[in-house]
Amino acid sequence: MSSSPPRRGDYGFDAPYAPIFMALGGACLLALCLWRVWDGDGAEGTRNRISILAPGLAGLWLFLNAGSYVYTTRAGKFAVWADLLDRLALQGDERLLDIGCGRGAVLLMAAQRLPRGRAVGVDIWSATDQSGNAEAVTRRNATLEEVTDRIELHTADMRQLPFDDGSFDVVVSSLAIHNVPGAGERAKALREAARVLKPGGKLAIADIRHTRVYARELEACRLKITERRSLGHRFWYGIGPWAATRLVAAIKPENT
Ligand SMILES: C[S@@+](CC[C@H](N)C(=O)[O-])C[C@H]1O[C@@H](n2cnc3c(N)ncnc32)[C@H](O)[C@@H]1O
């Protein structure tokens, strides 16, 4: 069981166009199915029955995907990150960096575990990647979660972090790095994450794509990968394990 209090902030929807397209697609297919029933198509014959059932089932499938997506973005990801933060076994005085913090879903939960520490968020505040994304919104959420004095927000690109080498005990990132276009550019972001992590520090990245490549890049930065796994159905952005978010966890050895 995780130790997170109920969320009081409003954290928006990740990539909000995605569930909208799923629901619209589902509605169109169900409408087509109903129209074929009403039109009398399919009254006889296997082919006609298939022409009714196929769009009906595909429409339901898209609705289920939209439902799974909305559940994950509004509830599931919070439950999973609460567990991940607990597993980091924070002492309460760490400096933690959240790369691509958005409206603060992970950043503020981390701040609640850092009574003597600091939770630092960087973002470019893209409202395509998260609905209503803005620094002011994250600050308002920090006030609602009562952690204003424990956080710092920076407007910065994750490929060029405005921090010294080894300045964080913990680096986390949730669903952000895949938004950087191009493998080479994502590698830059990962090298930055590794650079700002202290020797002995811990890193945890959750993302929906490319996690195998992230692990390779982090190893090339001499981090030791401790886990790479699916984060389970609570973090599926759709129905099925192919829509899963995966974790890459690592530590930076003391002698680096
Ligand atoms: C899907 S949102 C996730 C936000 C937050 N981590 C969460 O889990 O709720 C992705 C975030 O990555 C940010 N982002 C995208 N490209 C970025 C970049 N190059 N540098 C910093 N942040 C970036 C977006 O602005 C957005 O806030």
The ligand as an SDF file (V2000), in Angstrom:
LIG
                    3D

 27 29  0  0  0  0  0  0  0  0999 V2000
    2.4150   13.6940  -20.8240 C   0  0  0  0  0  0  0  0  0  0  0  0
    3.0690   15.0910  -19.9940 S   0  0  0  0  0  0  0  0  0  0  0  0
    3.5510   14.3460  -18.4580 C   0  0  0  0  0  0  0  0  0  0  0  0
    3.6650   15.3700  -17.3530 C   0  0  0  0  0  0  0  0  0  0  0  0
    3.9710   14.7860  -15.9770 C   0  0  0  0  0  0  0  0  0  0  0  0
    5.2750   14.1990  -15.9240 N   0  0  0  0  0  0  0  0  0  0  0  0
    2.9240   13.7800  -15.5840 C   0  0  0  0  0  0  0  0  0  0  0  0
    3.2290   12.5780  -15.5150 O   0  0  0  0  0  0  0  0  0  0  0  0
    1.7820   14.1920  -15.3370 O   0  0  0  0  0  0  0  0  0  0  0  0
    4.6590   15.3300  -20.7950 C   0  0  0  0  0  0  0  0  0  0  0  0
    5.3950   16.5670  -20.3110 C   0  0  0  0  0  0  0  0  0  0  0  0
    6.6840   16.6350  -20.9540 O   0  0  0  0  0  0  0  0  0  0  0  0
    6.9350   18.0030  -21.2140 C   0  0  0  0  0  0  0  0  0  0  0  0
    7.9720   18.1130  -22.2590 N   0  0  0  0  0  0  0  0  0  0  0  0
    7.8690   17.7430  -23.5510 C   0  0  0  0  0  0  0  0  0  0  0  0
    9.0210   17.9870  -24.2050 N   0  0  0  0  0  0  0  0  0  0  0  0
    9.8670   18.5360  -23.2820 C   0  0  0  0  0  0  0  0  0  0  0  0
   11.2080   19.0250  -23.3410 C   0  0  0  0  0  0  0  0  0  0  0  0
   11.8950   18.9900  -24.4740 N   0  0  0  0  0  0  0  0  0  0  0  0
   11.7690   19.4990  -22.2170 N   0  0  0  0  0  0  0  0  0  0  0  0
   11.0600   19.5510  -21.0460 C   0  0  0  0  0  0  0  0  0  0  0  0
    9.7980   19.1000  -20.9320 N   0  0  0  0  0  0  0  0  0  0  0  0
    9.2040   18.6110  -22.0330 C   0  0  0  0  0  0  0  0  0  0  0  0
    5.5890   18.5400  -21.6460 C   0  0  0  0  0  0  0  0  0  0  0  0
    5.5170   19.9390  -21.6230 O   0  0  0  0  0  0  0  0  0  0  0  0
    4.6800   17.8700  -20.6420 C   0  0  0  0  0  0  0  0  0  0  0  0
    4.5370   18.6120  -19.4790 O   0  0  0  0  0  0  0  0  0  0  0  0
  1  2  1  0
  2  3  1  0
  2 10  1  0
  3  4  1  0
  4  5  1  0
  5  6  1  0
  5  7  1  0
  7  8  2  0
  7  9  1  0
 10 11  1  0
 11 12  1  0
 11 26  1  0
 12 13  1  0
 13 14  1  0
 13 24  1  0
 14 15  1  0
 14 23  1  0
 15 16  2  0
 16 17  1  0
 17 18  1  0
 17 23  2  0
 18 19  1  0
 18 20  2  0
 20 21  1  0
 21 22  2  0
 22 23  1  0
 24 25  1  0
 24 26  1  0
 26 27  1  0
M  CHG  2   2   1   9  -1
M  END
$$$$
